Amino acid sequence: MKIFGENIKKRREDKGISQEELANIAEFDRTYISLVERGKRNLSLLNICRFAKALDTKPFELIKNIK
């Protein structure tokens, strides 16, 4: 979960958007974004897909390097 959260944060920062902006795009609460980025939430496949769509990437890109 920590690596996934780091991948989300990096993609978000690379796009130059805030947690609040990402939350609005992906239709999540901003506190949920914070918890995900810190590795404190275990996501469902559907939410991984929502993040990927909001960050204009493929879901597999967000789970790279997870072992």
Steps between C-alpha positions, in 0.01 A plus 500: 500500500790733573654455154162550334450819702843624397415429134176699532680792664773506234247494214296773667805720557627436145165630372528802730170445678415516869342226706179701495504527119562126467217433744264710289601333175480146640195575714668410829525693824831685542569318827470170312771618257725583793445159659570321170820698437624410850422130447227497763216373277458170320334580167256300294567434135223745410668779695836424339328541163344830613843630601648390167227677304536818706878498449469417128698177529445125496431311825810284456717815508379567854590156628851485353771386740255338740632163608 
